[in-house]
């Protein structure tokens, strides 16, 4: 990371990364690929292949998931490295949005097998950790803002849930992530703060709507949402909101690439099964 950087430097670098996004023709080629190996070959001949560097043609679902988790964390760290020092904590905290569902699970249940191989979650996945030991780790480590919120909620004297304009209040771990993210913002002017709040509200509104959509409408909803977020980035790359808008668009693209990889890995396994049977 380099100190003394300006927001416009980070915003310009983030905007340049958008050239890696697949256009619709490439998405169609990826979808039409016969198996994961063919998808990777098609992607690696394009800029989007940079997002697939850690995915192998024989990977199973846990390995693919791990590769995409690592990719998003790496890109968040990259963006933080381009950004002014004051914004790095809020940007780096965005990588932990991946961990919110896992923390909610770990608060009440033993770790799942895949968590032992995750560089962030492995500390909570030790064999023999009971509920108390796991919770003690969660309230004192890098995920402490999430763990402390769950601890507060689980105590008998927990404060009642605060009123919310959201018709469906957020899960507590997600609300805790959001509260801590906002607490990490450096002092900023009213317009910049309003733009960040508007982006936050846009993301939460998409989350609510998306959960109610039929499957046939989900891709169009993602594309429309991405277009609205991109407009916020392109309106002024020198504003803080541009950095977080870039991360939203990046996450959407990685989510779609992950889904394609998982589908094609399943297709590859299905195609290999008859061949293996014939060989026997």
Secondary structure by P-SEA (a helix, b strand, c coil): ccccccaaaaaaaaaaaccccccaaaaaaaaacccaaaaaaaaaacccccccccccccccaaaaaaaaaaaaaaaaaaaaaaccccaaaaaaacccccaaaaaaaaacccccccccccccccccccccccaaaaaaaaacccaaaaaaaaaaaacccccccccccccccccaaaaaaaaaaaaacccccaaaaaaaaaaaaaaaaaaaaaaaccccaaaaaaaaaaaaaaaaaacccccaaaaaaaaaaaaaaaaaaaaaaaaaaaaaaaaaaaaaaaac
